[in-house]
Amino acid sequence: MIGKIQGIIDTVQDNQAIIMVGGVGYLVWTPARLSPGNPATLWIETHVREDEIRLFGFLSNDDKGIFNLLTSVQGVGPKAALSIMTTLSTSNIIKALAAQDKTSFTAAPGVGPKVAERIVTELKSKIKNLAAGATPEIESNIMTDAVAALEGLGYKRIAIVPAVREILDKNPDAPLDQIITQSLKVL
């Protein structure tokens, strides 16, 4: 099993790259933005099917973990997970899961509303394991009310939760109208 590849990037096309290692070119599927001629070190996840073996490469072991987490969801294969990771950064995936923002996932080509719903539903309990301290959770009724009001104005939950949290961190006793007004300035 291949765990890590270190070599020179030969060619890049779409989400594929050929990495030259000791005279052998490995075809690796990756969400990373790579440039030919540069050195690369990629963490590898191998997927074996009846008719092929595919290598998926990531710049960090954390990215590889997100990929594995996404593919653990029913209906999310390596292709869909790669599409999500190409569209959203790892930190944005974590934020979208924490905020239960299904729309962020539907921005990825090939990911529809049903799959996005399944991703959020199945992974929301696992979000705490992804990044300690990086999970904006809704803790109070006032935060819930502020988020709902801002969503009603058309803002996306993934942007709202951090903005409201920022306001509440500065002034935890602020009334709802003040939280909404200050959040709008941040947004």
Disulfide bonds with the S-S distance in Angstrom:
none
